[in-house]
Amino acid sequence: MRRQTSMHFRRKRSSLVSSTVRWSKPALVTFLLLGMAAAAQGPTEIKPGFNLFTKQQDVQLGQEAAAKIRQKSVMVNDPTLNAYVNAIGRRLAASPEARDSGFSFTFAVVADPAINAYALPGGPMFINTGLLRAVDNEAQLAGVMGHEMSHVILRHGTNQASKAEILQLPLALAAQITDNGSLLGELAQLGIGLGADSVLLKFSRTDESQADLMGAHLMAEAGYNPTQLAKFFDKLNAQDNLGALVFLSDHPNPDNRSRAIRQEAARLPRQTYGYQTGQFQQMKRALATIKEPPPKLNTP
């Protein structure tokens, strides 16, 4: 009797195992197919939007605006800090999206405690010492710089200006070409300046989302892990201080920002991240010697 019971138990157990295998195969196939479909989709393709400016006008506008920022800001001339941000910037600028944009990017450090960086049309980028203090590693700094570079590549500043003054802007741009004068001056007559509320530097949440995703692309192509950008945004969102508030006010927080960056990172071709200049700690030591002016509520 015990032998029959034992045989019956073995047959039942074997049936259960077989059933488990049969049920797991469809699930496994579905999982693999979904994974292959996601991989096949690849990175999100993002293109610049409507624009009344030519690329050359982007460059001219950025150069004129950068000159004014240098006049009114406390520029950092420390060779270590400038060499560091330029090394990261050049690596990001070597990515296909940045190269194909045709813009020449420049990088400078501003003595400002606000956690911020901003890039002007055509390529000039300014990195605050407050941002350099806030980042926990080089990849996070590369992520913010890649985000700002993406605003330039996608021409978000002049796109915003084009939408804001769609009726009057064509005449102003034509007048500037005819007179060969200041483009920034022509725009100022339309109320488009370089202040904290300028449409050239205030981007929509859609713009921010696009810059996040393209910034992730630039990071990956430069050898930096894109998820570090998501971690930096998580860090700022968890803080309740002036520096974080300034950054988030200048960079409106899209819904599920960190999750979207991580999802985009998963869509990128698999690779081993870990590029470093090896100068992060040296940058931090040089940064400790920089004296900053009192914080401002808005930059630039």
TORLUMVO-674764 format. One record per residue (C-alpha): x, y, z; chain; residue number from 1; residue in one letter. Coordinates in Angstrom, 2 decimals. Layout:
BEGIN
X: X, Y: Y, Z: Z, ch: A, i: NUM, aa: A
...
// end
This chain:
BEGIN
X: 0.00, Y: 0.00, Z: 0.00, ch: A, i: 1, aa: M
X: 2.82, Y: 2.35, Z: 0.91, ch: A, i: 2, aa: R
X: 4.53, Y: 1.51, Z: -2.38, ch: A, i: 3, aa: R
X: 1.43, Y: 2.40, Z: -4.41, ch: A, i: 4, aa: Q
X: 1.09, Y: 5.69, Z: -2.50, ch: A, i: 5, aa: T
X: 4.73, Y: 6.54, Z: -3.15, ch: A, i: 6, aa: S
X: 4.38, Y: 5.82, Z: -6.86, ch: A, i: 7, aa: M
X: 1.21, Y: 7.90, Z: -6.99, ch: A, i: 8, aa: H
X: 3.01, Y: 10.81, Z: -5.30, ch: A, i: 9, aa: F
X: 5.90, Y: 10.61, Z: -7.76, ch: A, i: 10, aa: R
X: 3.49, Y: 10.66, Z: -10.73, ch: A, i: 11, aa: R
X: 1.65, Y: 13.67, Z: -9.23, ch: A, i: 12, aa: K
X: 4.91, Y: 15.54, Z: -8.54, ch: A, i: 13, aa: R
X: 6.14, Y: 14.83, Z: -12.06, ch: A, i: 14, aa: S
X: 2.85, Y: 16.14, Z: -13.44, ch: A, i: 15, aa: S
X: 3.18, Y: 19.34, Z: -11.40, ch: A, i: 16, aa: L
X: 6.74, Y: 19.94, Z: -12.59, ch: A, i: 17, aa: V
X: 5.72, Y: 19.31, Z: -16.19, ch: A, i: 18, aa: S
X: 2.79, Y: 21.70, Z: -15.80, ch: A, i: 19, aa: S
X: 5.08, Y: 24.36, Z: -14.36, ch: A, i: 20, aa: T
X: 7.43, Y: 24.06, Z: -17.32, ch: A, i: 21, aa: V
X: 4.56, Y: 24.29, Z: -19.80, ch: A, i: 22, aa: R
X: 3.24, Y: 27.46, Z: -18.17, ch: A, i: 23, aa: W
X: 6.67, Y: 29.09, Z: -17.94, ch: A, i: 24, aa: S
X: 7.55, Y: 28.68, Z: -21.61, ch: A, i: 25, aa: K
X: 4.90, Y: 31.10, Z: -22.94, ch: A, i: 26, aa: P
X: 5.83, Y: 33.62, Z: -20.27, ch: A, i: 27, aa: A
X: 9.49, Y: 33.31, Z: -21.18, ch: A, i: 28, aa: L
X: 8.77, Y: 33.70, Z: -24.89, ch: A, i: 29, aa: V
X: 6.61, Y: 36.77, Z: -24.22, ch: A, i: 30, aa: T
X: 9.33, Y: 38.29, Z: -22.06, ch: A, i: 31, aa: F
X: 11.98, Y: 37.72, Z: -24.72, ch: A, i: 32, aa: L
X: 9.77, Y: 39.15, Z: -27.46, ch: A, i: 33, aa: L
X: 9.04, Y: 42.27, Z: -25.43, ch: A, i: 34, aa: L
X: 12.72, Y: 42.71, Z: -24.71, ch: A, i: 35, aa: G
X: 13.59, Y: 42.36, Z: -28.39, ch: A, i: 36, aa: M
X: 10.87, Y: 44.85, Z: -29.35, ch: A, i: 37, aa: A
X: 12.15, Y: 47.42, Z: -26.86, ch: A, i: 38, aa: A
X: 15.70, Y: 46.98, Z: -28.11, ch: A, i: 39, aa: A
X: 14.55, Y: 47.27, Z: -31.71, ch: A, i: 40, aa: A
X: 12.93, Y: 50.63, Z: -30.99, ch: A, i: 41, aa: Q
X: 16.28, Y: 52.15, Z: -30.07, ch: A, i: 42, aa: G
X: 16.88, Y: 55.66, Z: -28.75, ch: A, i: 43, aa: P
X: 14.16, Y: 58.28, Z: -29.07, ch: A, i: 44, aa: T
X: 14.67, Y: 60.40, Z: -32.17, ch: A, i: 45, aa: E
X: 14.36, Y: 64.13, Z: -31.44, ch: A, i: 46, aa: I
X: 14.50, Y: 66.91, Z: -34.01, ch: A, i: 47, aa: K
X: 14.54, Y: 70.72, Z: -33.68, ch: A, i: 48, aa: P
X: 11.15, Y: 72.39, Z: -33.98, ch: A, i: 49, aa: G
X: 9.79, Y: 75.43, Z: -35.82, ch: A, i: 50, aa: F
X: 12.30, Y: 78.28, Z: -36.08, ch: A, i: 51, aa: N
X: 12.43, Y: 81.66, Z: -37.80, ch: A, i: 52, aa: L
X: 16.14, Y: 82.11, Z: -37.04, ch: A, i: 53, aa: F
X: 18.92, Y: 80.77, Z: -39.20, ch: A, i: 54, aa: T
X: 21.65, Y: 78.76, Z: -37.50, ch: A, i: 55, aa: K
X: 24.07, Y: 81.61, Z: -38.13, ch: A, i: 56, aa: Q
X: 21.69, Y: 83.94, Z: -36.31, ch: A, i: 57, aa: Q
X: 21.66, Y: 81.48, Z: -33.40, ch: A, i: 58, aa: D
X: 25.46, Y: 81.78, Z: -33.31, ch: A, i: 59, aa: V
X: 25.44, Y: 85.58, Z: -33.51, ch: A, i: 60, aa: Q
X: 22.78, Y: 85.87, Z: -30.83, ch: A, i: 61, aa: L
X: 24.68, Y: 83.52, Z: -28.52, ch: A, i: 62, aa: G
X: 27.95, Y: 85.38, Z: -28.99, ch: A, i: 63, aa: Q
X: 26.37, Y: 88.77, Z: -28.28, ch: A, i: 64, aa: E
X: 24.56, Y: 87.43, Z: -25.22, ch: A, i: 65, aa: A
X: 27.69, Y: 85.65, Z: -23.94, ch: A, i: 66, aa: A
X: 29.67, Y: 88.90, Z: -24.10, ch: A, i: 67, aa: A
X: 27.09, Y: 90.59, Z: -21.87, ch: A, i: 68, aa: K
X: 27.11, Y: 87.71, Z: -19.40, ch: A, i: 69, aa: I
X: 30.90, Y: 87.89, Z: -19.13, ch: A, i: 70, aa: R
X: 30.65, Y: 91.62, Z: -18.41, ch: A, i: 71, aa: Q
X: 28.22, Y: 91.29, Z: -15.52, ch: A, i: 72, aa: K
X: 29.30, Y: 87.94, Z: -14.04, ch: A, i: 73, aa: S
X: 32.27, Y: 86.99, Z: -11.90, ch: A, i: 74, aa: V
X: 34.18, Y: 84.74, Z: -14.26, ch: A, i: 75, aa: M
X: 36.48, Y: 82.09, Z: -12.83, ch: A, i: 76, aa: V
X: 39.95, Y: 82.09, Z: -14.37, ch: A, i: 77, aa: N
X: 41.28, Y: 79.11, Z: -12.44, ch: A, i: 78, aa: D
X: 43.09, Y: 76.94, Z: -15.03, ch: A, i: 79, aa: P
X: 42.20, Y: 73.67, Z: -13.29, ch: A, i: 80, aa: T
X: 38.45, Y: 74.35, Z: -13.27, ch: A, i: 81, aa: L
X: 38.35, Y: 75.65, Z: -16.81, ch: A, i: 82, aa: N
X: 40.44, Y: 72.79, Z: -18.16, ch: A, i: 83, aa: A
X: 38.17, Y: 70.32, Z: -16.37, ch: A, i: 84, aa: Y
X: 34.85, Y: 71.56, Z: -17.73, ch: A, i: 85, aa: V
X: 36.36, Y: 71.96, Z: -21.19, ch: A, i: 86, aa: N
X: 37.62, Y: 68.37, Z: -21.17, ch: A, i: 87, aa: A
X: 34.13, Y: 67.10, Z: -20.37, ch: A, i: 88, aa: I
X: 32.53, Y: 69.53, Z: -22.81, ch: A, i: 89, aa: G
X: 34.76, Y: 68.54, Z: -25.70, ch: A, i: 90, aa: R
X: 34.01, Y: 64.87, Z: -25.11, ch: A, i: 91, aa: R
X: 30.26, Y: 65.54, Z: -25.16, ch: A, i: 92, aa: L
X: 30.63, Y: 67.77, Z: -28.23, ch: A, i: 93, aa: A
X: 32.27, Y: 64.88, Z: -30.10, ch: A, i: 94, aa: A
X: 28.96, Y: 62.94, Z: -30.08, ch: A, i: 95, aa: S
X: 27.16, Y: 62.57, Z: -33.43, ch: A, i: 96, aa: P
X: 24.21, Y: 64.79, Z: -32.44, ch: A, i: 97, aa: E
X: 26.49, Y: 67.61, Z: -31.33, ch: A, i: 98, aa: A
X: 28.73, Y: 67.33, Z: -34.39, ch: A, i: 99, aa: R
X: 25.80, Y: 67.21, Z: -36.78, ch: A, i: 100, aa: D
X: 24.33, Y: 70.39, Z: -35.27, ch: A, i: 101, aa: S
X: 27.19, Y: 72.43, Z: -36.76, ch: A, i: 102, aa: G
X: 27.54, Y: 74.50, Z: -33.57, ch: A, i: 103, aa: F
X: 30.88, Y: 75.14, Z: -31.88, ch: A, i: 104, aa: S
X: 30.50, Y: 74.83, Z: -28.12, ch: A, i: 105, aa: F
X: 32.48, Y: 76.81, Z: -25.56, ch: A, i: 106, aa: T
X: 32.61, Y: 76.31, Z: -21.80, ch: A, i: 107, aa: F
X: 33.31, Y: 78.76, Z: -18.99, ch: A, i: 108, aa: A
X: 32.96, Y: 78.75, Z: -15.21, ch: A, i: 109, aa: V
X: 31.07, Y: 81.44, Z: -13.28, ch: A, i: 110, aa: V
X: 31.57, Y: 82.16, Z: -9.57, ch: A, i: 111, aa: A
X: 27.96, Y: 81.77, Z: -8.49, ch: A, i: 112, aa: D
X: 26.70, Y: 79.57, Z: -5.62, ch: A, i: 113, aa: P
X: 23.44, Y: 78.76, Z: -7.45, ch: A, i: 114, aa: A
X: 23.26, Y: 75.17, Z: -8.64, ch: A, i: 115, aa: I
X: 22.93, Y: 75.94, Z: -12.32, ch: A, i: 116, aa: N
X: 24.37, Y: 75.87, Z: -15.81, ch: A, i: 117, aa: A
X: 22.98, Y: 77.46, Z: -18.95, ch: A, i: 118, aa: Y
X: 23.79, Y: 77.37, Z: -22.64, ch: A, i: 119, aa: A
X: 23.01, Y: 80.14, Z: -25.10, ch: A, i: 120, aa: L
X: 21.92, Y: 79.73, Z: -28.72, ch: A, i: 121, aa: P
X: 24.83, Y: 78.69, Z: -30.90, ch: A, i: 122, aa: G
X: 26.91, Y: 77.06, Z: -28.19, ch: A, i: 123, aa: G
X: 28.31, Y: 79.26, Z: -25.34, ch: A, i: 124, aa: P
X: 27.84, Y: 77.43, Z: -22.03, ch: A, i: 125, aa: M
X: 28.33, Y: 78.76, Z: -18.51, ch: A, i: 126, aa: F
X: 28.74, Y: 76.44, Z: -15.52, ch: A, i: 127, aa: I
X: 28.23, Y: 77.83, Z: -12.02, ch: A, i: 128, aa: N
X: 30.60, Y: 76.91, Z: -9.22, ch: A, i: 129, aa: T
X: 27.45, Y: 75.99, Z: -7.27, ch: A, i: 130, aa: G
X: 26.82, Y: 73.16, Z: -9.71, ch: A, i: 131, aa: L
X: 30.42, Y: 71.96, Z: -9.42, ch: A, i: 132, aa: L
X: 29.98, Y: 71.80, Z: -5.65, ch: A, i: 133, aa: R
X: 26.66, Y: 69.95, Z: -5.91, ch: A, i: 134, aa: A
X: 27.62, Y: 67.06, Z: -8.18, ch: A, i: 135, aa: V
X: 28.73, Y: 63.81, Z: -6.54, ch: A, i: 136, aa: D
X: 30.70, Y: 62.52, Z: -9.51, ch: A, i: 137, aa: N
X: 31.87, Y: 63.47, Z: -12.98, ch: A, i: 138, aa: E
X: 29.00, Y: 61.69, Z: -14.74, ch: A, i: 139, aa: A
X: 26.45, Y: 63.91, Z: -12.99, ch: A, i: 140, aa: Q
X: 28.25, Y: 67.04, Z: -14.18, ch: A, i: 141, aa: L
X: 28.47, Y: 65.58, Z: -17.69, ch: A, i: 142, aa: A
X: 24.74, Y: 64.91, Z: -17.52, ch: A, i: 143, aa: G
X: 23.83, Y: 68.52, Z: -16.72, ch: A, i: 144, aa: V
X: 26.23, Y: 69.78, Z: -19.38, ch: A, i: 145, aa: M
X: 24.79, Y: 67.31, Z: -21.90, ch: A, i: 146, aa: G
X: 21.30, Y: 68.50, Z: -21.00, ch: A, i: 147, aa: H
X: 22.29, Y: 72.13, Z: -21.64, ch: A, i: 148, aa: E
X: 24.09, Y: 71.21, Z: -24.85, ch: A, i: 149, aa: M
X: 20.90, Y: 69.52, Z: -26.03, ch: A, i: 150, aa: S
X: 18.97, Y: 72.78, Z: -25.67, ch: A, i: 151, aa: H
X: 21.45, Y: 74.29, Z: -28.15, ch: A, i: 152, aa: V
X: 21.35, Y: 71.35, Z: -30.56, ch: A, i: 153, aa: I
X: 17.54, Y: 71.40, Z: -30.57, ch: A, i: 154, aa: L
X: 17.54, Y: 75.21, Z: -30.82, ch: A, i: 155, aa: R
X: 15.04, Y: 75.56, Z: -28.01, ch: A, i: 156, aa: H
X: 15.91, Y: 79.19, Z: -27.25, ch: A, i: 157, aa: G
X: 15.23, Y: 80.57, Z: -30.71, ch: A, i: 158, aa: T
X: 12.33, Y: 78.16, Z: -31.13, ch: A, i: 159, aa: N
X: 10.69, Y: 79.72, Z: -28.07, ch: A, i: 160, aa: Q
X: 11.39, Y: 83.23, Z: -29.42, ch: A, i: 161, aa: A
X: 9.96, Y: 82.28, Z: -32.82, ch: A, i: 162, aa: S
X: 6.71, Y: 81.09, Z: -31.26, ch: A, i: 163, aa: K
X: 6.44, Y: 84.09, Z: -28.94, ch: A, i: 164, aa: A
X: 6.85, Y: 86.74, Z: -31.65, ch: A, i: 165, aa: E
X: 5.76, Y: 84.93, Z: -34.80, ch: A, i: 166, aa: I
X: 4.26, Y: 88.07, Z: -36.39, ch: A, i: 167, aa: L
X: 6.89, Y: 90.71, Z: -35.60, ch: A, i: 168, aa: Q
X: 10.04, Y: 88.61, Z: -35.58, ch: A, i: 169, aa: L
X: 10.49, Y: 88.19, Z: -39.37, ch: A, i: 170, aa: P
X: 10.70, Y: 91.97, Z: -39.83, ch: A, i: 171, aa: L
X: 13.15, Y: 92.33, Z: -36.97, ch: A, i: 172, aa: A
X: 15.40, Y: 89.58, Z: -38.32, ch: A, i: 173, aa: L
X: 15.27, Y: 91.09, Z: -41.81, ch: A, i: 174, aa: A
X: 16.14, Y: 94.53, Z: -40.43, ch: A, i: 175, aa: A
X: 19.13, Y: 93.13, Z: -38.58, ch: A, i: 176, aa: Q
X: 20.44, Y: 91.48, Z: -41.75, ch: A, i: 177, aa: I
X: 19.99, Y: 94.71, Z: -43.70, ch: A, i: 178, aa: T
X: 21.59, Y: 96.95, Z: -41.09, ch: A, i: 179, aa: D
X: 24.20, Y: 94.38, Z: -40.04, ch: A, i: 180, aa: N
X: 23.61, Y: 95.52, Z: -36.47, ch: A, i: 181, aa: G
X: 23.13, Y: 93.88, Z: -33.12, ch: A, i: 182, aa: S
X: 20.70, Y: 90.97, Z: -33.20, ch: A, i: 183, aa: L
X: 20.26, Y: 91.18, Z: -29.45, ch: A, i: 184, aa: L
X: 19.37, Y: 94.87, Z: -29.86, ch: A, i: 185, aa: G
X: 16.72, Y: 94.11, Z: -32.46, ch: A, i: 186, aa: E
X: 15.18, Y: 91.47, Z: -30.23, ch: A, i: 187, aa: L
X: 15.23, Y: 93.83, Z: -27.24, ch: A, i: 188, aa: A
X: 12.86, Y: 96.12, Z: -29.13, ch: A, i: 189, aa: Q
X: 10.40, Y: 93.22, Z: -29.18, ch: A, i: 190, aa: L
X: 10.83, Y: 92.65, Z: -25.48, ch: A, i: 191, aa: G
X: 13.10, Y: 89.63, Z: -25.97, ch: A, i: 192, aa: I
X: 16.08, Y: 90.25, Z: -23.73, ch: A, i: 193, aa: G
X: 18.57, Y: 88.27, Z: -21.71, ch: A, i: 194, aa: L
X: 16.98, Y: 88.59, Z: -18.30, ch: A, i: 195, aa: G
X: 15.95, Y: 85.76, Z: -16.04, ch: A, i: 196, aa: A
X: 12.51, Y: 85.63, Z: -17.66, ch: A, i: 197, aa: D
X: 13.75, Y: 85.74, Z: -21.25, ch: A, i: 198, aa: S
X: 12.15, Y: 83.24, Z: -23.60, ch: A, i: 199, aa: V
X: 15.69, Y: 82.47, Z: -24.79, ch: A, i: 200, aa: L
X: 16.42, Y: 80.74, Z: -21.48, ch: A, i: 201, aa: L
X: 12.99, Y: 79.74, Z: -20.18, ch: A, i: 202, aa: K
X: 12.05, Y: 76.38, Z: -21.60, ch: A, i: 203, aa: F
X: 8.82, Y: 74.42, Z: -21.54, ch: A, i: 204, aa: S
X: 8.47, Y: 71.05, Z: -19.86, ch: A, i: 205, aa: R
X: 8.46, Y: 69.48, Z: -23.33, ch: A, i: 206, aa: T
X: 11.79, Y: 71.19, Z: -24.05, ch: A, i: 207, aa: D
X: 13.14, Y: 69.93, Z: -20.74, ch: A, i: 208, aa: E
X: 12.03, Y: 66.38, Z: -21.48, ch: A, i: 209, aa: S
X: 13.69, Y: 66.49, Z: -24.89, ch: A, i: 210, aa: Q
X: 16.93, Y: 67.87, Z: -23.40, ch: A, i: 211, aa: A
X: 16.86, Y: 65.13, Z: -20.76, ch: A, i: 212, aa: D
X: 16.59, Y: 62.38, Z: -23.37, ch: A, i: 213, aa: L
X: 19.14, Y: 63.81, Z: -25.77, ch: A, i: 214, aa: M
X: 21.40, Y: 64.58, Z: -22.83, ch: A, i: 215, aa: G
X: 21.24, Y: 60.89, Z: -21.96, ch: A, i: 216, aa: A
X: 22.33, Y: 60.09, Z: -25.53, ch: A, i: 217, aa: H
X: 25.29, Y: 62.47, Z: -25.32, ch: A, i: 218, aa: L
X: 26.34, Y: 61.02, Z: -21.97, ch: A, i: 219, aa: M
X: 26.23, Y: 57.45, Z: -23.24, ch: A, i: 220, aa: A
X: 28.19, Y: 58.30, Z: -26.38, ch: A, i: 221, aa: E
X: 30.83, Y: 59.98, Z: -24.20, ch: A, i: 222, aa: A
X: 31.08, Y: 56.93, Z: -21.93, ch: A, i: 223, aa: G
X: 29.09, Y: 58.26, Z: -18.96, ch: A, i: 224, aa: Y
X: 26.20, Y: 56.32, Z: -17.42, ch: A, i: 225, aa: N
X: 22.97, Y: 58.25, Z: -18.23, ch: A, i: 226, aa: P
X: 21.30, Y: 57.09, Z: -15.03, ch: A, i: 227, aa: T
X: 23.60, Y: 59.46, Z: -13.12, ch: A, i: 228, aa: Q
X: 21.61, Y: 62.37, Z: -14.57, ch: A, i: 229, aa: L
X: 18.45, Y: 60.83, Z: -13.12, ch: A, i: 230, aa: A
X: 20.20, Y: 60.40, Z: -9.76, ch: A, i: 231, aa: K
X: 21.23, Y: 64.06, Z: -9.76, ch: A, i: 232, aa: F
X: 17.66, Y: 65.20, Z: -10.40, ch: A, i: 233, aa: F
X: 16.49, Y: 62.88, Z: -7.61, ch: A, i: 234, aa: D
X: 19.02, Y: 64.51, Z: -5.31, ch: A, i: 235, aa: K
X: 17.81, Y: 68.03, Z: -6.15, ch: A, i: 236, aa: L
X: 14.17, Y: 67.07, Z: -5.74, ch: A, i: 237, aa: N
X: 14.95, Y: 65.76, Z: -2.26, ch: A, i: 238, aa: A
X: 16.60, Y: 69.03, Z: -1.22, ch: A, i: 239, aa: Q
X: 14.85, Y: 72.10, Z: 0.11, ch: A, i: 240, aa: D
X: 17.35, Y: 74.91, Z: -0.32, ch: A, i: 241, aa: N
X: 17.84, Y: 77.96, Z: -2.52, ch: A, i: 242, aa: L
X: 20.36, Y: 76.31, Z: -4.83, ch: A, i: 243, aa: G
X: 18.06, Y: 73.43, Z: -5.72, ch: A, i: 244, aa: A
X: 15.06, Y: 75.75, Z: -6.09, ch: A, i: 245, aa: L
X: 16.95, Y: 77.98, Z: -8.55, ch: A, i: 246, aa: V
X: 17.89, Y: 75.01, Z: -10.71, ch: A, i: 247, aa: F
X: 14.39, Y: 73.55, Z: -10.72, ch: A, i: 248, aa: L
X: 12.81, Y: 76.94, Z: -11.46, ch: A, i: 249, aa: S
X: 15.07, Y: 77.36, Z: -14.49, ch: A, i: 250, aa: D
X: 14.54, Y: 73.72, Z: -15.51, ch: A, i: 251, aa: H
X: 10.82, Y: 72.92, Z: -15.09, ch: A, i: 252, aa: P
X: 10.41, Y: 69.39, Z: -13.82, ch: A, i: 253, aa: N
X: 8.56, Y: 67.17, Z: -16.33, ch: A, i: 254, aa: P
X: 6.38, Y: 64.38, Z: -15.00, ch: A, i: 255, aa: D
X: 8.33, Y: 61.25, Z: -14.07, ch: A, i: 256, aa: N
X: 11.58, Y: 62.91, Z: -15.11, ch: A, i: 257, aa: R
X: 13.98, Y: 60.44, Z: -13.52, ch: A, i: 258, aa: S
X: 11.97, Y: 57.45, Z: -14.71, ch: A, i: 259, aa: R
X: 11.93, Y: 58.77, Z: -18.28, ch: A, i: 260, aa: A
X: 15.73, Y: 59.18, Z: -18.25, ch: A, i: 261, aa: I
X: 16.20, Y: 55.64, Z: -16.93, ch: A, i: 262, aa: R
X: 13.82, Y: 54.25, Z: -19.55, ch: A, i: 263, aa: Q
X: 15.71, Y: 56.07, Z: -22.29, ch: A, i: 264, aa: E
X: 19.00, Y: 54.72, Z: -20.93, ch: A, i: 265, aa: A
X: 17.57, Y: 51.20, Z: -21.27, ch: A, i: 266, aa: A
X: 16.79, Y: 51.87, Z: -24.94, ch: A, i: 267, aa: R
X: 20.39, Y: 52.79, Z: -25.76, ch: A, i: 268, aa: L
X: 22.85, Y: 50.24, Z: -27.16, ch: A, i: 269, aa: P
X: 24.39, Y: 48.18, Z: -24.38, ch: A, i: 270, aa: R
X: 27.87, Y: 49.22, Z: -23.36, ch: A, i: 271, aa: Q
X: 30.14, Y: 49.40, Z: -20.35, ch: A, i: 272, aa: T
X: 30.13, Y: 52.89, Z: -18.87, ch: A, i: 273, aa: Y
X: 32.84, Y: 54.29, Z: -16.68, ch: A, i: 274, aa: G
X: 34.78, Y: 56.96, Z: -18.55, ch: A, i: 275, aa: Y
X: 36.44, Y: 59.46, Z: -16.22, ch: A, i: 276, aa: Q
X: 38.96, Y: 62.24, Z: -16.81, ch: A, i: 277, aa: T
X: 40.52, Y: 61.31, Z: -13.48, ch: A, i: 278, aa: G
X: 40.46, Y: 64.95, Z: -12.41, ch: A, i: 279, aa: Q
X: 37.26, Y: 65.07, Z: -10.34, ch: A, i: 280, aa: F
X: 38.94, Y: 65.30, Z: -6.92, ch: A, i: 281, aa: Q
X: 41.47, Y: 67.80, Z: -8.23, ch: A, i: 282, aa: Q
X: 38.54, Y: 69.90, Z: -9.47, ch: A, i: 283, aa: M
X: 36.96, Y: 69.76, Z: -6.01, ch: A, i: 284, aa: K
X: 40.20, Y: 70.91, Z: -4.37, ch: A, i: 285, aa: R
X: 40.54, Y: 73.83, Z: -6.76, ch: A, i: 286, aa: A
X: 36.88, Y: 74.69, Z: -6.23, ch: A, i: 287, aa: L
X: 37.44, Y: 75.02, Z: -2.47, ch: A, i: 288, aa: A
X: 39.66, Y: 78.07, Z: -3.11, ch: A, i: 289, aa: T
X: 37.04, Y: 80.00, Z: -5.10, ch: A, i: 290, aa: I
X: 35.17, Y: 82.80, Z: -3.36, ch: A, i: 291, aa: K
X: 31.64, Y: 83.36, Z: -4.61, ch: A, i: 292, aa: E
X: 29.47, Y: 86.48, Z: -4.42, ch: A, i: 293, aa: P
X: 26.20, Y: 86.32, Z: -2.45, ch: A, i: 294, aa: P
X: 23.58, Y: 84.09, Z: -4.09, ch: A, i: 295, aa: P
X: 21.16, Y: 85.57, Z: -6.60, ch: A, i: 296, aa: K
X: 17.61, Y: 84.39, Z: -7.05, ch: A, i: 297, aa: L
X: 17.89, Y: 84.22, Z: -10.82, ch: A, i: 298, aa: N
X: 20.69, Y: 83.59, Z: -13.28, ch: A, i: 299, aa: T
X: 22.07, Y: 84.70, Z: -15.63, ch: A, i: 300, aa: P
// end
